[in-house]
Structure formats: C-alpha cells, structure tokens
C-alpha cells in the first residue's frame, strides 16, 4: 500500500483568521474548538471537527496537540534580516544619527556575502522559534538572503536594494539594478522566494532611479518596498529640496500603486491619506522600531478605516532589537489605544489579523497564505498554552495578542513541512550557528 502523505493536526483551538470579523471583546467569532487541519504535501485540504477528520483520513499521520492553539504563521512584512548580527551594537540614538554615525560605517567595514548569510540564518532561526513563517527583507547581498532562505525552506519577499551610493554589494545605481535583475531571474520559479524592488528611501534614491523602478515594476510585475515618511526631518528636507513631501514626489514619479509597500509612514496628513487611498499603496507598520528610534506614530486605525492595506513588521534587529512578531502585534494594539485615547481601538482580533492576513494582503500573497483555509499553503504554527503566562485561557485570541506567546510556540510548518517540532529547529544546527555568531561578535569588537 502506498504510504499516506496526509497529515492531520488537531488542537483544542484553531484561529483561522479567515472571516475578517473583529470581535472587540474576545474575537471568538474566529475561533474553532476541538477541530483539526488536514494537509497534503504543501496544501490545506480540510478543516473540520477532530473526530470527523480522523475518520476521513484513518491512515494519515496524526499530530495531536492537546491544549494548543493553531494559527496561521505570522508574516513579518518589513525587516533587514542580516542585521541580527548588529543587535545591540548601537542603541538609544535617533534615526539619522544611528544610521550615519553607527550603522553605515559598520556596514562598510563588515558586510559581505558571508556576513549576510550567517545573519539571515540567525534571523530565520529566531523567527521560526517565535512563530513567523514569512518575512520581507531589504538589504545588501540579497542573493545570499535568497539562497539561505530557500535552502532552509522559509517563505520570503526579498527586495534588492537600490541606492545612488556605493555599498559592499554594488558600486552605483546601475549596478544595483543589474544585479537585482539577475537575482529575479534566478528565483523566478521559486515557490517560496519572491523578488521585489527595494529603493531604500527618498533621501537616498534619485528621481531617475525611482522612475526606472516604477516602469520596470509594472513591466516585470514585481513589488516595490520603500522606507517612506519615517521622520519629520525627512519631510522637511524633501520640501526644501523638491518643493513637495516625499510621498507627493513618489506619486509624481509614478512609484505608488497596489504593488508598493510604504514602510513606517509615521508622518501622515489628510493629503497623505488621500494619496494612499487613491493609489492603492500598502502601509507597513513597525511600531516597536518606531518607538525605539522615537520616529513617531503610524495612525493605523485611521488607515484601516479608510481601507488602506496595513501590514505589520519588526524592522531589523539593529533597531528593534527583536524579530518577535508577537511583540509587534502587542505593541501595535497598545500604541493604537494610546494614540487615540480609546481602549477599543485596534482590538485583539484586528491586531492579529494585521500580522497575518493583513500582512499577506499588503504583500499581495493573500491568495496563498495569511489564513488557514482549504486550498491555501499549509503555513501553520502551534502555541502550547500549558504555561503560567498563558493561563487561565478565557480567549485564545486575547492570549495571542496581550501575553507573550512567542516563547510558547511549539511547532511550525511551512508549505506543509515541519520546521519546528517540540520547540526544536529541524533544519538548522543551532549550536553551529551560534558559534558563527560569536565569531562575528569578536570580529566586530
């Protein structure tokens, strides 16, 4: 008899994040009790009561997870994965001082293919162990990022950087484009890794480069990922140099569309909201990094009410200093309440939605991931509630948002393949990885 390649995963609760209905109290409309998920290869083929699925698939492998919550894998919609190796290197500085006096000089000395490969593996290990199954990246040597990501079976949108200034990866804007095109060709058929344009920011990219990005993104059907409206000084400098705000300039250059992901967006006026709505641009909210760098606040509740797609990210570990998406979810919910002076703002179910299906929509991959639904990719995480910090459990969604469930992630599947089992990484030699990280630390000293 041919062995079954179907696996049934059962748990006490499943949070599918599928309806998009937000219960401001418990979010109970999005919770299934005593259900199971059947997966075949990389696809979810059924979600139903536990006993029904076990009867339907008697020969399937059964992973029984008592007192666990199953949820879609979290999607980290913005970061710089390799910068995990710079974690804690330069804290407590405002953005531009942090960049110009600490990060950029360090990158000039340190960044190489090997640096990025090791930093990305460290980032993937951290993300998997805390429940993230997909990430978006923008950094030098994106070829290293893409190769490590695919090798480890992680899902990602990797945006090749575009700047006017030289870096360890490219000498000028033309070379950034040339190397990016080669990368796009290499991963054109990858089921896990998607390539996009990553123009760094309005203050590091010229009009001609932005116009080229806009034209080629449409021709090649690739996304655009850009830091935008991050600080008041960025706005002031743009008005002085160009006579318009950064988002007005990018709109004039044709950069903004449903393919565009605007990261941070802490400086938003009514005219900015109009541009976002009219162009279909997505916003990526990075609450913890914004708080740490004192960059400002993104008014996510207002944007969501206008229908702007909003995803959630951590930013890089050099400015956060963690890739814990559950912390980002909690920070987003609390920050929204504080800004609006409204305790009902961004309720738990909506905050969790933003880190899953919301991020997937912002990245344009919501047909495949972001929720647990028949026909979608089996990107699933399991959270073990049998610990003091998650008890007593009145609402699974509340526990996922307002406690610290990252340390309770017990299992992770990406495209149906187990990546974490009983809190142990499957494809990463953690001790060897940590040894390489210590070597980088010693070099950086």
C-alpha positions as CSV (number, residue, x, y, z in Angstrom):
1,X,0.0,0.0,0.0
2,X,1.3,3.5,-0.9
3,X,2.1,5.4,2.3
4,X,-0.2,8.3,3.0
5,X,1.3,11.8,2.6
6,X,-1.6,13.4,4.5
7,X,-1.1,14.7,8.0
8,X,-3.9,15.6,10.4
9,X,-3.0,18.2,13.1
10,X,-5.5,18.5,15.9
11,X,-5.7,21.0,18.7
12,X,-8.1,22.4,21.3
13,X,-8.4,25.7,19.4
14,X,-7.9,26.9,15.8
15,X,-7.7,30.6,15.0
16,X,-8.1,30.6,11.2
17,X,-8.1,34.4,10.6
18,X,-10.4,33.9,7.7
19,X,-13.6,35.9,8.3
20,X,-12.1,39.3,9.0
21,X,-14.8,39.9,11.5
22,X,-13.4,41.6,14.6
23,X,-15.0,41.0,18.0
24,X,-13.8,43.9,20.2
25,X,-14.1,41.7,23.3
26,X,-12.8,38.2,22.7
27,X,-12.6,37.7,18.9
28,X,-14.5,34.5,19.5
29,X,-16.0,34.5,16.0
30,X,-12.6,33.5,14.6
31,X,-12.1,30.5,17.0
32,X,-12.8,26.9,16.3
33,X,-12.8,24.4,19.2
34,X,-11.8,20.7,19.0
35,X,-11.1,20.9,15.3
36,X,-8.2,19.6,13.1
37,X,-6.5,20.5,9.9
38,X,-5.6,18.0,7.2
39,X,-2.7,18.8,5.0
40,X,-1.4,17.0,1.9
41,X,2.0,17.9,0.7
42,X,2.0,21.8,0.9
43,X,-1.8,22.4,0.9
44,X,-4.5,22.5,3.5
45,X,-7.1,20.1,2.2
46,X,-9.6,20.1,5.1
47,X,-10.6,21.9,8.3
48,X,-13.3,20.1,10.4
49,X,-14.1,18.7,13.8
50,X,-11.3,16.5,15.0
51,X,-13.2,13.2,15.1
52,X,-14.5,13.8,11.6
53,X,-11.1,14.3,10.1
54,X,-9.6,11.3,11.9
55,X,-12.4,9.2,10.4
56,X,-12.0,10.7,6.9
57,X,-8.2,10.1,6.9
58,X,-7.6,6.9,9.0
59,X,-4.2,6.3,7.5
60,X,-2.9,9.9,8.0
61,X,-0.1,10.8,10.3
62,X,-1.8,12.4,13.3
63,X,-0.1,15.2,15.3
64,X,-2.3,15.6,18.4
65,X,-1.6,18.8,20.3
66,X,-3.6,19.0,23.5
67,X,-4.2,22.4,25.0
68,X,-2.6,24.1,21.9
69,X,-3.7,26.9,19.6
70,X,-3.2,26.5,15.9
71,X,-2.9,29.7,13.9
72,X,-1.6,31.0,10.6
73,X,2.2,31.7,10.6
74,X,2.9,35.3,11.3
75,X,4.2,37.4,8.4
76,X,6.9,39.9,9.2
77,X,6.3,42.5,6.5
78,X,9.5,44.5,7.0
79,X,13.0,43.9,8.2
80,X,16.7,43.6,7.4
81,X,17.4,40.0,8.4
82,X,21.2,40.1,8.3
83,X,21.3,43.0,10.8
84,X,20.6,40.4,13.6
85,X,24.4,40.4,13.8
86,X,24.3,44.1,14.7
87,X,21.7,43.6,17.5
88,X,22.6,45.8,20.5
89,X,25.5,47.4,18.7
90,X,24.2,51.0,18.7
91,X,21.2,51.7,20.9
92,X,19.5,54.8,22.1
93,X,20.2,57.1,19.2
94,X,17.7,58.9,16.9
95,X,17.4,57.6,13.4
96,X,19.8,59.7,11.3
97,X,22.5,59.7,14.0
98,X,22.0,56.0,14.4
99,X,22.4,55.5,10.6
100,X,25.1,58.0,9.7
101,X,27.4,57.6,12.7
102,X,27.0,54.0,13.7
103,X,25.2,51.7,11.2
104,X,26.5,52.9,7.8
105,X,30.2,52.9,8.9
106,X,29.8,49.4,10.4
107,X,28.3,48.1,7.3
108,X,31.1,49.5,5.2
109,X,33.6,47.5,7.3
110,X,31.7,44.3,7.9
111,X,29.0,43.5,5.3
112,X,29.9,40.6,2.9
113,X,28.2,37.6,1.4
114,X,29.2,35.5,4.4
115,X,28.1,38.2,6.9
116,X,24.6,38.3,5.3
117,X,24.3,34.5,5.0
118,X,25.0,34.0,8.7
119,X,22.9,36.9,9.8
120,X,19.9,35.7,7.8
121,X,20.2,32.2,9.2
122,X,20.2,33.6,12.7
123,X,17.2,35.7,11.8
124,X,15.3,32.8,10.3
125,X,16.0,30.7,13.4
126,X,14.7,33.5,15.7
127,X,11.6,34.0,13.5
128,X,10.7,30.3,13.3
129,X,11.1,29.8,17.0
130,X,8.7,32.7,17.6
131,X,6.1,31.8,15.1
132,X,7.0,33.7,11.9
133,X,6.7,31.7,8.7
134,X,7.2,34.5,6.1
135,X,9.3,37.7,6.1
136,X,10.1,40.7,3.9
137,X,13.6,41.8,3.5
138,X,15.6,44.7,2.1
139,X,19.4,44.5,2.5
140,X,22.7,44.2,0.7
141,X,23.7,40.8,-0.8
142,X,20.0,39.8,-1.4
143,X,21.4,36.8,-3.3
144,X,22.8,35.5,0.0
145,X,19.5,36.1,1.7
146,X,17.5,34.4,-1.1
147,X,19.8,31.4,-1.2
148,X,19.8,30.8,2.6
149,X,16.0,31.4,2.7
150,X,15.2,28.8,0.1
151,X,17.7,26.3,1.5
152,X,16.0,26.5,4.9
153,X,12.5,26.3,3.4
154,X,11.4,29.7,4.7
155,X,9.0,31.9,2.8
156,X,10.0,35.5,1.9
157,X,9.7,38.5,-0.3
158,X,13.3,39.7,-0.8
159,X,13.8,43.2,-2.2
160,X,17.1,44.0,-3.8
161,X,18.4,47.4,-2.6
162,X,18.7,50.4,-4.9
163,X,20.7,53.5,-3.8
164,X,22.9,56.0,-5.6
165,X,25.8,55.5,-3.1
166,X,28.2,52.6,-3.4
167,X,28.0,49.7,-0.9
168,X,29.8,46.4,-0.5
169,X,27.3,44.8,-2.9
170,X,27.2,47.4,-5.8
171,X,29.0,50.5,-6.9
172,X,26.2,52.6,-8.3
173,X,22.5,52.6,-9.1
174,X,23.0,50.9,-12.4
175,X,24.8,48.0,-10.8
176,X,22.1,47.6,-8.2
177,X,19.6,47.2,-11.0
178,X,21.8,44.9,-13.0
179,X,22.4,42.6,-10.0
180,X,18.8,42.7,-9.0
181,X,17.6,41.6,-12.4
182,X,19.9,38.6,-12.3
183,X,18.5,37.7,-8.9
184,X,15.0,38.0,-10.1
185,X,15.8,35.6,-13.0
186,X,17.5,33.1,-10.6
187,X,14.4,32.9,-8.4
188,X,11.7,33.4,-11.0
189,X,10.3,29.9,-10.4
190,X,10.9,29.6,-6.7
191,X,7.7,28.5,-4.8
192,X,8.9,30.2,-1.6
193,X,11.1,33.2,-2.5
194,X,9.7,36.2,-4.4
195,X,11.9,39.1,-5.5
196,X,11.0,42.8,-5.5
197,X,12.5,46.3,-5.9
198,X,13.9,47.8,-2.7
199,X,14.7,51.5,-3.3
200,X,15.9,52.5,0.1
201,X,14.3,55.8,0.8
202,X,13.5,59.2,-0.9
203,X,16.7,60.7,0.6
204,X,19.0,58.0,-0.9
205,X,17.4,57.5,-4.3
206,X,17.3,59.9,-7.3
207,X,14.3,60.8,-9.4
208,X,15.7,58.8,-12.4
209,X,16.1,55.7,-10.3
210,X,12.6,55.9,-8.9
211,X,11.2,56.4,-12.4
212,X,13.1,53.4,-13.6
213,X,11.7,51.3,-10.6
214,X,8.2,52.4,-11.4
215,X,8.5,51.5,-15.1
216,X,10.2,48.1,-14.5
217,X,8.0,47.1,-11.6
218,X,5.0,47.3,-13.9
219,X,6.7,45.5,-16.8
220,X,8.1,42.7,-14.6
221,X,5.1,42.6,-12.2
222,X,7.3,43.0,-9.1
223,X,6.5,44.7,-5.8
224,X,8.2,47.9,-4.6
225,X,9.3,48.1,-0.9
226,X,10.4,51.6,0.3
227,X,11.0,53.4,3.6
228,X,8.7,56.5,3.5
229,X,7.6,59.3,5.7
230,X,9.6,57.9,8.6
231,X,10.6,61.1,10.4
232,X,9.7,64.8,10.5
233,X,13.2,65.7,9.2
234,X,12.7,63.6,6.1
235,X,9.6,65.6,5.3
236,X,11.3,68.9,5.9
237,X,14.3,68.0,3.8
238,X,12.2,66.9,0.9
239,X,10.1,70.1,0.9
240,X,13.3,72.1,0.9
241,X,15.0,70.2,-1.9
242,X,12.0,69.2,-4.1
243,X,9.2,71.5,-3.0
244,X,6.9,68.6,-2.1
245,X,6.7,65.9,0.5
246,X,8.4,62.6,-0.2
247,X,5.1,60.8,-0.9
248,X,4.0,63.6,-3.2
249,X,7.3,63.3,-5.1
250,X,7.0,59.5,-5.4
251,X,3.4,59.9,-6.6
252,X,4.5,62.3,-9.3
253,X,7.2,59.9,-10.3
254,X,4.7,57.0,-10.7
255,X,6.1,54.9,-7.9
256,X,2.9,54.4,-5.9
257,X,0.4,51.7,-6.8
258,X,-1.0,48.5,-5.4
259,X,2.4,47.0,-5.9
260,X,4.0,49.5,-3.5
261,X,4.7,48.9,0.2
262,X,5.4,52.1,2.1
263,X,7.3,51.3,5.3
264,X,6.9,53.3,8.6
265,X,4.6,56.2,7.5
266,X,4.7,57.9,10.8
267,X,4.1,61.4,9.3
268,X,0.6,61.3,7.8
269,X,-1.7,64.3,7.0
270,X,-5.1,64.2,5.3
271,X,-3.4,64.7,1.9
272,X,-1.1,61.7,2.5
273,X,-4.2,59.6,3.4
274,X,-5.8,60.6,0.1
275,X,-2.7,59.6,-1.9
276,X,-2.6,56.2,-0.2
277,X,-6.2,55.6,-0.9
278,X,-6.2,56.8,-4.5
279,X,-3.0,54.8,-5.4
280,X,-3.8,51.6,-3.5
281,X,-0.4,51.7,-1.8
282,X,0.0,49.4,1.3
283,X,1.5,50.6,4.6
284,X,3.8,48.5,6.7
285,X,3.6,49.4,10.4
286,X,6.7,48.9,12.5
287,X,5.6,50.0,16.0
288,X,8.4,48.8,18.2
289,X,11.2,50.2,16.0
290,X,9.4,53.5,15.6
291,X,9.1,53.7,19.4
292,X,12.8,52.9,20.0
293,X,14.0,55.4,17.4
294,X,11.5,58.0,18.5
295,X,10.4,58.3,14.9
296,X,6.7,58.9,15.5
297,X,3.4,57.0,15.3
298,X,1.6,55.5,12.3
299,X,-2.2,56.1,12.7
300,X,-3.2,52.5,11.7
301,X,-6.8,52.7,12.9
302,X,-7.5,55.7,10.6
303,X,-5.8,54.0,7.7
304,X,-7.7,50.7,8.2
305,X,-10.9,52.7,8.4
306,X,-10.1,54.1,5.0
307,X,-9.5,50.7,3.5
308,X,-5.7,51.1,3.2
309,X,-4.0,47.7,3.4
310,X,-1.8,47.7,6.5
311,X,0.8,45.0,7.3
312,X,3.0,44.6,10.4
313,X,6.7,44.3,10.7
314,X,9.5,44.3,13.3
315,X,12.2,46.2,11.3
316,X,15.7,45.0,11.7
317,X,17.1,43.6,14.9
318,X,19.6,46.5,15.0
319,X,16.8,48.9,15.7
320,X,14.2,46.8,17.4
321,X,16.1,44.7,18.8
322,X,14.0,41.6,18.3
323,X,12.2,39.8,15.5
324,X,9.4,38.7,17.8
325,X,6.3,39.4,15.7
326,X,4.0,38.7,18.7
327,X,5.7,41.6,20.5
328,X,5.0,43.7,17.4
329,X,1.3,42.7,17.5
330,X,1.0,43.6,21.2
331,X,2.9,46.9,20.6
332,X,0.6,47.8,17.7
333,X,-2.5,47.2,19.7
334,X,-1.3,49.1,22.8
335,X,0.1,52.0,20.7
336,X,-3.2,52.5,18.8
337,X,-5.1,52.7,22.0
338,X,-2.7,55.2,23.5
339,X,-2.7,57.5,20.4
340,X,-6.5,57.5,20.1
341,X,-7.2,57.6,23.8
342,X,-9.6,54.8,23.0
343,X,-9.3,51.4,24.7
344,X,-11.4,49.8,22.0
345,X,-9.0,50.9,19.2
346,X,-7.3,48.1,17.2
347,X,-8.9,45.2,19.2
348,X,-7.0,42.0,19.7
349,X,-8.6,40.2,16.7
350,X,-7.8,43.0,14.4
351,X,-4.2,43.3,15.6
352,X,-3.7,39.6,15.0
353,X,-5.3,39.9,11.6
354,X,-2.8,42.7,10.7
355,X,0.1,40.3,11.4
356,X,-1.3,37.5,9.3
357,X,-3.9,38.1,6.5
358,X,-3.3,41.9,6.7
359,X,0.4,41.5,6.0
360,X,-0.3,38.9,3.3
361,X,-2.7,41.4,1.6
362,X,-0.1,44.2,1.8
363,X,2.4,41.9,0.1
364,X,-0.1,40.6,-2.4
365,X,0.2,37.0,-1.3
366,X,-3.1,36.6,0.5
367,X,-4.4,34.1,-2.0
368,X,-1.8,31.6,-0.8
369,X,-1.0,32.4,2.9
370,X,-2.1,34.6,5.8
371,X,-5.1,32.5,7.0
372,X,-6.0,28.8,7.5
373,X,-8.3,27.9,4.6
374,X,-8.8,24.9,2.4
375,X,-6.6,25.4,-0.7
376,X,-4.1,27.6,0.9
377,X,-0.5,26.8,1.7
378,X,0.0,25.0,5.0
379,X,1.9,27.7,6.9
380,X,0.8,26.8,10.4
381,X,2.0,27.5,13.9
382,X,1.1,25.8,17.2
383,X,1.2,27.6,20.6
384,X,1.3,25.5,23.8
385,X,-0.9,27.1,26.4
386,X,0.3,24.9,29.2
387,X,2.4,27.5,30.9
388,X,1.7,30.1,33.6
389,X,1.9,33.1,31.3
390,X,-0.9,31.8,29.1
391,X,-3.3,30.6,31.9
392,X,-6.1,30.8,32.6
393,X,-7.3,30.8,29.0
394,X,-10.6,32.7,28.5
395,X,-9.9,33.8,24.9
396,X,-7.3,32.3,22.6
397,X,-7.1,35.5,20.6
398,X,-6.6,37.6,23.7
399,X,-3.7,35.3,24.8
400,X,-2.1,35.5,21.4
401,X,-2.1,39.3,21.5
402,X,-1.8,40.5,25.0
403,X,0.5,37.9,26.6
404,X,3.9,36.7,25.3
405,X,3.1,33.6,23.3
406,X,6.3,33.6,21.3
407,X,8.2,31.5,23.9
408,X,5.3,29.0,23.8
409,X,5.5,28.3,20.0
410,X,6.0,24.5,19.9
411,X,5.5,23.6,16.2
412,X,5.9,25.4,12.9
413,X,5.0,24.1,9.4
414,X,5.8,26.0,6.2
415,X,4.3,24.6,3.0
416,X,3.4,21.6,5.0
417,X,6.9,20.8,6.1
418,X,7.8,20.8,9.8
419,X,10.4,23.5,10.6
420,X,10.0,23.4,14.4
421,X,8.9,20.4,16.5
422,X,8.6,20.5,20.2
423,X,10.4,23.8,20.2
424,X,13.4,22.4,18.3
425,X,14.6,23.6,14.9
426,X,14.5,20.9,12.3
427,X,16.8,22.2,9.5
428,X,19.2,24.5,11.4
429,X,22.2,23.4,13.6
430,X,21.6,25.9,16.3
431,X,24.9,25.3,18.1
432,X,27.0,25.7,15.0
433,X,25.0,28.8,14.1
434,X,25.6,30.4,17.5
435,X,29.3,29.6,17.3
436,X,29.5,31.5,14.0
437,X,27.6,34.4,15.6
438,X,30.2,34.6,18.4
439,X,32.9,34.8,15.8
440,X,31.2,37.7,14.1
441,X,30.8,39.4,17.5
442,X,34.5,39.0,18.1
443,X,35.4,40.5,14.7
444,X,33.0,43.4,15.3
445,X,34.7,44.2,18.6
